Amino acid sequence: MEVPRLDHALNSPTSPCEEVIKNLSLEAIQLCDRDGNKSQDSGIAEMEELPVPHNIKISNITCDSFKISWEMDSKSKDRITHYFIDLNKKENKNSNKFKHKDVPTKLVAKAVPLPMTVRGHWFLSPRTEYTVAVQTASKQVDGDYVVSEWSEIIEFCTADYSKVHLTQLLEKAEVIAGRMLKFSVFYRNQHKEYFDYIREHHGNAMQPSVKDNSGSHGSPISGKLEGIFFSCSTEFNTGKPPQDSPYGRYRFEIAAEKLFNPNTNLYFGDFYCMYTAYHYVILVLAPEGSPGDEFCKQRLPQLNSKNNKFLTCTEEDGVLVYHHAQDVILEIIYTDPVDLSLGTVAEITGHQLMSLSTANAKKDPSCKTCNISVGR
């Protein structure tokens, strides 16, 4: 089974189970598998006539919880004391060939009114496909269980991070953002062929594309938000963009006010690292009222453009002035097309540092700086 053993948590006098699994009392026990095979010392009596759950419904799905309910025949319903819930990550169902099939770990719930809420970040991850099946059980005086047959197997997928979860990430990112440095341009590095293709096939306008799966696994923008990646980091000693890049030797530079101005909304998108000491913050710039703006407004925390820890646009003596955080690497997603005529394209003099690329980069799930306790 894919659900990790909970013995260590349940045997502890400070077990977190009562706090994180509403209405559930969990035990780690040896149960029969979905095919009805039992371990000889499983502590489960021979199967008797208990109602088999059917018409299972999964609802109220979040990144680390869901509600489950089902229907049962009324016969022997009053004998039910517990429910056995078999939860597996769908993609890893048969991955471990050496795990003993007869001694899986199940979630065991006291027979409470349905629907019941299952919540637990140690066995539920965001944006992950799971299968679930249910048995009814009757605990006997001697501690043995009489169980029903397994229900049908239902599939579902957990949700992305909500705004609440993203706000937790935002607050952690603010702690390490550092002081603000002035900058004046956004820039985007690519290969020469990229810019040639844009001129020839897209009328000189860079087009938004779907964001890859880099960053937090539960990020609501991965694989969904369309945009164009830009950077704005500057070298401390020069105040200008660095001459090295992991993405290509040709750089498009555009004045900051062209993309970030009072008509642009700013959103926090993600905070992550890739097993390194430095961290990345993804921000989204969306022209007000655009499709990208509507997407972000529903899913992402909006930042005050004039006052935040990452990227600001303020007015001084009638001129827009821009600052970025020094101690995190900002990745800016602009959600509308950008015409090359609004800036310049030139070859950089530095190196192409492929090791710094974040394309489809996986977040370090063990980092205490950029993880929250609702999956990774």
C-alpha positions in Angstrom: 0.0 0.0 0.0 1.2 3.6 -0.6 -0.2 5.2 2.6 2.8 5.4 5.0 2.6 3.6 8.3 1.2 5.7 11.1 2.4 3.6 14.0 4.9 6.2 15.1 2.3 8.9 15.2 -0.4 6.9 16.9 1.7 5.4 19.7 3.0 8.9 20.6 1.3 10.6 23.6 1.4 13.8 21.5 -0.1 12.3 18.4 -1.2 14.9 15.9 -4.0 12.6 14.5 -6.9 14.1 16.4 -6.0 17.6 15.1 -5.5 16.8 11.5 -8.0 14.1 10.7 -11.4 15.3 11.7 -13.8 12.7 13.0 -11.2 9.9 12.3 -9.5 7.6 14.8 -6.5 6.1 13.0 -4.8 2.8 13.8 -2.0 1.0 12.0 -3.2 -2.6 11.7 -2.9 -5.6 9.4 -5.9 -6.0 7.1 -6.9 -8.1 4.2 -6.1 -6.6 0.8 -8.6 -5.7 -1.8 -8.6 -9.2 -3.2 -9.7 -10.6 0.2 -6.4 -12.2 1.2 -5.6 -12.1 4.9 -2.4 -12.3 6.9 -2.6 -15.3 9.3 -2.1 -13.0 12.3 -4.3 -10.2 11.0 -6.7 -10.2 13.9 -9.7 -10.2 11.6 -12.3 -12.9 11.9 -14.0 -14.7 9.1 -16.1 -12.5 6.9 -19.8 -12.2 7.9 -22.7 -10.5 6.4 -22.0 -6.8 6.8 -23.3 -4.2 4.3 -20.8 -3.4 1.5 -20.4 0.3 0.8 -21.5 1.4 -2.6 -22.0 4.6 -4.6 -19.0 6.2 -3.0 -18.9 10.0 -3.2 -15.8 12.2 -2.8 -16.4 15.9 -2.2 -14.9 19.1 -0.7 -11.5 18.2 -2.1 -8.6 20.4 -1.0 -4.8 19.9 -1.4 -4.7 17.8 1.8 -8.2 16.7 2.7 -11.5 15.4 1.3 -14.9 14.3 2.4 -16.1 10.8 1.7 -19.6 9.2 1.9 -21.3 6.2 0.6 -24.6 4.2 0.7 -25.2 1.0 2.5 -28.0 -1.5 2.9 -29.7 -1.2 6.2 -29.2 -4.9 7.0 -26.8 -5.4 9.9 -26.0 -1.7 9.7 -26.3 -1.3 13.5 -23.4 -3.8 14.0 -20.9 -1.6 12.2 -18.3 -0.1 14.6 -15.6 1.0 12.2 -14.8 1.8 8.6 -11.6 0.7 6.8 -10.4 3.1 4.1 -7.8 2.0 1.6 -6.1 5.0 0.1 -3.3 4.7 -2.6 -1.5 7.1 -4.9 -2.6 6.0 -8.3 0.6 6.4 -10.1 2.6 4.4 -7.6 0.1 1.7 -7.0 2.4 -1.2 -8.1 5.8 0.5 -7.9 7.1 -1.4 -4.8 7.4 -5.0 -5.9 9.0 -6.0 -2.6 6.5 -4.7 -0.1 4.5 -7.5 1.6 1.1 -7.4 0.0 -0.7 -9.0 3.0 0.2 -6.4 5.6 -0.8 -3.0 4.2 -1.6 -0.1 6.4 -5.2 1.2 6.3 -7.0 4.2 7.7 -9.4 3.1 10.4 -12.3 5.3 11.3 -14.9 4.9 14.0 -18.3 4.6 12.5 -19.3 8.3 12.5 -22.1 9.9 10.5 -21.3 10.4 6.9 -19.8 12.3 5.1 -16.6 12.2 7.1 -13.5 14.4 6.5 -10.2 12.8 5.9 -7.3 15.3 6.5 -3.6 14.6 6.7 -0.6 16.2 5.0 1.6 13.2 5.8 -0.4 11.0 3.4 -2.1 13.4 1.1 -0.2 15.6 -1.4 -1.7 18.4 -3.6 -2.5 17.8 -7.2 -2.1 14.0 -6.9 -4.3 11.2 -8.2 -5.5 8.7 -5.6 -7.7 5.5 -5.5 -9.9 4.8 -2.5 -12.0 1.8 -1.4 -14.0 1.2 1.8 -15.0 -1.7 4.0 -17.4 -1.8 6.9 -16.2 -3.6 10.1 -17.5 -4.8 13.4 -15.0 -5.0 16.3 -15.6 -8.0 18.5 -15.2 -8.4 22.2 -11.9 -10.2 21.7 -10.5 -7.5 19.6 -11.0 -9.2 16.3 -12.8 -7.6 13.4 -15.6 -8.9 11.2 -15.4 -7.1 7.8 -17.5 -6.7 4.7 -16.2 -7.1 1.2 -14.4 -4.2 -0.3 -16.4 -1.5 -2.1 -15.7 -0.6 -5.7 -12.5 1.5 -6.3 -13.0 5.2 -6.8 -10.4 7.6 -8.3 -10.0 11.3 -7.4 -7.4 14.0 -7.6 -6.4 16.4 -4.8 -6.6 20.1 -5.4 -3.9 22.9 -5.8 -2.8 25.2 -3.0 -5.5 27.6 -2.1 -4.9 31.3 -1.4 -4.6 30.5 2.3 -1.7 28.1 1.6 -0.1 30.5 -0.8 -0.3 33.2 1.8 1.6 30.9 4.1 4.3 30.5 1.4 4.3 34.3 0.9 4.9 35.0 4.6 7.9 32.5 4.6 9.3 34.2 1.5 9.1 37.6 3.1 11.3 36.5 5.9 14.3 36.0 3.6 13.6 38.5 0.8 16.3 41.0 2.1 16.7 44.6 1.2 15.5 46.2 -2.0 17.7 47.2 -4.9 16.8 49.7 -7.6 16.4 48.4 -11.2 15.1 49.8 -14.5 14.6 47.0 -17.0 13.0 43.6 -17.3 14.9 41.1 -19.5 14.4 37.7 -21.1 17.2 35.5 -22.4 16.7 33.0 -25.2 18.6 31.5 -28.2 18.9 33.6 -31.4 16.6 31.1 -33.1 13.8 31.9 -30.6 13.8 35.6 -31.6 14.1 34.8 -35.3 11.0 32.6 -34.9 9.1 35.3 -33.1 9.8 37.8 -35.9 8.9 35.4 -38.7 5.9 33.5 -37.3 4.4 35.8 -34.6 4.5 39.2 -36.1 7.4 40.3 -33.8 5.3 39.6 -30.7 6.4 37.1 -28.0 3.4 35.0 -27.1 2.4 33.7 -23.6 2.9 30.0 -23.1 1.8 27.6 -20.4 4.0 27.6 -17.3 6.0 24.4 -16.8 5.8 22.3 -13.6 8.8 23.8 -11.8 8.4 24.9 -8.2 5.9 23.8 -5.6 3.9 20.7 -6.5 0.7 22.3 -5.3 1.1 25.7 -7.2 -2.1 26.6 -9.0 -0.2 28.3 -11.8 1.9 25.3 -12.9 0.6 23.8 -16.1 -2.3 26.3 -16.2 -1.2 30.0 -16.3 -0.1 31.3 -19.6 2.7 34.0 -19.6 6.1 35.1 -20.6 9.1 34.7 -18.2 11.2 37.7 -17.4 13.9 38.5 -14.9 14.8 41.7 -13.2 17.8 40.8 -10.9 20.7 43.1 -11.0 24.4 42.9 -10.0 25.1 44.5 -6.7 28.1 46.4 -7.8 26.8 47.7 -11.2 23.0 47.9 -10.7 22.6 46.3 -14.1 21.5 42.8 -15.2 24.1 40.1 -15.0 25.9 39.2 -18.2 25.5 35.4 -17.6 22.3 33.5 -18.1 21.1 29.8 -18.2 18.6 30.4 -20.9 20.5 31.7 -24.0 23.0 34.2 -25.2 20.5 36.7 -26.6 18.7 39.0 -24.4 15.5 41.1 -24.8 15.5 44.1 -22.6 12.4 46.3 -22.0 11.9 49.4 -19.8 10.3 48.4 -16.5 7.4 50.8 -17.0 6.3 49.1 -20.2 5.3 46.0 -18.2 4.8 47.2 -14.6 2.8 50.4 -14.1 -0.3 51.6 -12.3 -2.4 49.6 -14.8 -0.7 46.3 -13.9 -1.7 44.0 -11.0 1.0 42.1 -9.1 0.4 38.6 -7.6 2.5 36.2 -5.6 2.8 32.8 -7.4 5.3 30.5 -5.6 8.3 30.2 -3.3 10.8 27.3 -3.8 14.4 26.1 -4.0 16.1 23.3 -5.9 18.3 21.7 -3.2 20.4 24.8 -3.1 21.1 27.7 -0.7 19.3 30.3 -2.8 15.5 30.5 -3.2 13.2 31.6 -6.0 10.0 33.7 -5.8 7.6 33.6 -8.7 5.6 36.8 -9.2 2.9 37.5 -11.9 2.3 40.8 -13.6 -1.1 41.0 -15.3 -2.6 44.0 -17.1 -5.7 44.9 -15.2 -8.8 43.3 -16.6 -6.9 40.9 -18.9 -7.6 37.1 -18.9 -4.4 36.6 -17.0 -5.6 39.0 -14.3 -8.9 37.2 -14.0 -7.1 33.9 -13.6 -4.8 35.2 -10.9 -7.5 37.2 -9.0 -9.3 33.9 -8.3 -6.2 31.9 -7.2 -3.3 34.0 -6.1 -2.6 36.5 -3.3 -2.5 40.1 -4.7 0.4 42.3 -3.6 0.4 46.0 -3.1 2.6 47.2 -6.0 3.9 50.1 -4.0 4.6 48.3 -0.8 5.7 44.7 -0.6 9.0 42.7 0.1 9.7 41.6 -3.5 8.9 44.0 -6.4 7.7 47.6 -6.1 6.7 50.4 -8.4 6.6 53.9 -6.8 6.5 57.4 -8.0 9.2 59.9 -7.2 9.0 63.5 -8.6 6.6 62.3 -11.3 8.9 59.4 -12.4 8.2 55.7 -11.8 10.9 54.1 -9.7 11.4 50.3 -9.4 13.0 48.0 -6.7 13.5 44.3 -6.4 14.4 42.0 -3.5 18.1 41.3 -3.2 18.2 37.9 -1.4 15.8 35.9 -3.6 15.8 35.2 -7.3 12.7 36.7 -8.8 11.0 35.0 -11.8 8.4 37.3 -13.3 5.6 36.0 -15.5 3.9 38.6 -17.7 0.5 37.4 -18.9 0.1 39.3 -22.2 2.0 39.3 -25.5 5.1 41.6 -25.7 6.2 43.1 -29.0 9.9 43.1 -29.6 9.7 46.6 -30.9 9.1 47.8 -27.3 12.7 46.9 -26.3 16.0 45.7 -27.7 17.6 42.3 -28.5 21.4 42.0 -28.1 23.9 39.2 -27.4 25.3 39.0 -23.9 29.0 38.9 -23.2 28.9 36.3 -20.4 28.3 32.6 -20.2 25.3 30.4 -20.5 25.1 28.8 -17.0 22.8 25.8 -17.6 23.1 24.7 -14.0 21.0 27.6 -13.0 18.0 26.7 -15.2 14.7 26.2 -13.4 12.9 24.5 -16.3 10.7 21.8 -14.8 12.8 22.0 -11.6 11.6 20.0 -8.7 11.2 21.7 -5.3 13.2 20.4 -2.4 10.6 18.8 -0.1 12.9 18.8 2.9 13.7 22.5 3.0 12.3 24.1 6.1 12.6 27.6 4.6 10.2 27.2 1.7 7.8 24.4 2.6 4.5 24.5 4.4 2.8 21.5 6.1 0.2 20.8 3.4 2.3 18.7 1.0 5.0 20.0 -1.3 
